[in-house]
């Protein structure tokens, strides 16, 4: 049941679908995890859990295949998301640096309302935007490090990035900031006693979040991959011991 419940995360955040695969990869690559998880006694149970975790995404992808004839499709706005994060504006406009821009706001781009009349489906529109994003990326390789830096700064530094943000935005951003600080400074206290499989899962979440931020954009509201939720028990474990 827990595996299925965790798998439902991919229906909220498509990037979550790689977390079980990352977990399995880490379990295979790390000797201590491999000994604990990949043994005769546990390999069938681990394989079943992995399949159950991927089940919700599998059902959704199958449903999309029946509608589009393409496999696999988790979301029909992937191209728009990719292009909105990798373009001239997010790379060179400091106000949008590392963030995301509606394609209509990208200099020289055809309005979406016009494109919608030219392309046959949402998926075709997504393909168009993906090709535009890839073309920009190939033509601006030298500027990618700066753009990626902006994504990481914006995605992992919990402060308001809007112009003249109101007080309530600072209050809202204080929660992840406090959690991050507590999580990091208490590592020596909770690390030795935390369940190793749980820490492996936390690592898979962190890698997924980082990949999403680097490939797409640094707005944590959208790249959020449940990392903070699963960081809470680590801090709670420290508080309990203390």
Secondary structure, 3 states (H helix, E strand, C coil): CHHHHHHCHHHHCHHHHHHHHHHHHHHHHCHHHHHHHCCCCCHHHHHHHHHHHHHHHHHHHHHHHHHHCCCCCCCCCHHHHHHHHCCHHHHHCCCCCCCCCCHHHCCCCCCHHHHHHHCCCHHHHHHHHHHHHHHHHHHCHHHHHHHHHHHHHHHHCCCCCCCCCCHHHHHHHHHHHHHHHHHHHCHHHHCCCCCHHHHHHHHHHHHHHHHHHHHCCCCHHHHCCCHHHHHHHHHHHHHHHC
